[in-house]
């Protein structure tokens, strides 16, 4: 990518849109004659059935109710903010940004939509789609983190470069990326709005994933504040770890699976020990009296 294009991307999506240009069609792909070439930066009316979805779109979920509200608004006022597309050939365009607006326009029964037509290669398409996605106001923290991760991996960016693209400092980018190291259950909880970014940052400070899951469940169940979760997280991190003397014999695959299943069931670090004669013990640690009562209830004690 040229330095000029990188500078434009560094300024955000608005700079990209101001760089809009029209692309001449392939002369072998004309239906009714040459497509009109519009002035640089102009807004064009494009047929909706000639626009295909951006294959690099990072967003998968669209709120149906919010889409319907936008569609109703478009029926009354029209589409105020143009979408952005790139020309594939004379009568085919590929969406760069604005899929929500395009979907709502289709729901509203429009046959054409206003659009900026510009040129872009695949990497620029991906970067622009991700930047637009990140700039959405209602984006949850996991969606932001996944978009950051894609930009780093697929656009070959360092965290500093990513921060420049999205106008955020490196520490903010790092905090979002760290969310992806949390267990899937906690990530889903962030995505669904059960816990906040502040809760998640407190849980990240705990090294043990099972302790993270335990405190997460307690947080959701009791509606704990961020400050309380931070306090409990510090206490869990300070809890002494049992020092191992002689290393135990490695568990077989079947026994290891049983241990993992028990740990998942009780949300704590279950240890299953077994010797060559088949004798052993199951150890179920607990973190507090309340945690003990929770485990006893699960055992129907």
DAQUIWO-V221586 format. One record per helix or strand. SS is the DSSP state (h for helix, s for strand). FROM is the first residue (numbers start at 1). TO is the last residue. If there is no record, write none. Layout:
# DAQUIWO-V221586
ss | from | to
SS | FROM | TO
SS | FROM | TO
This chain:
# DAQUIWO-V221586
ss | from | to
h | 3 | 10
h | 13 | 18
h | 27 | 29
s | 43 | 47
h | 48 | 50
s | 51 | 52
h | 64 | 77
s | 83 | 89
s | 92 | 97
h | 99 | 107
s | 112 | 118
h | 122 | 134
h | 141 | 154
h | 159 | 166
h | 170 | 181
h | 184 | 191
h | 197 | 204
h | 209 | 222
h | 226 | 238
h | 253 | 266
s | 271 | 274
s | 280 | 283
h | 289 | 298
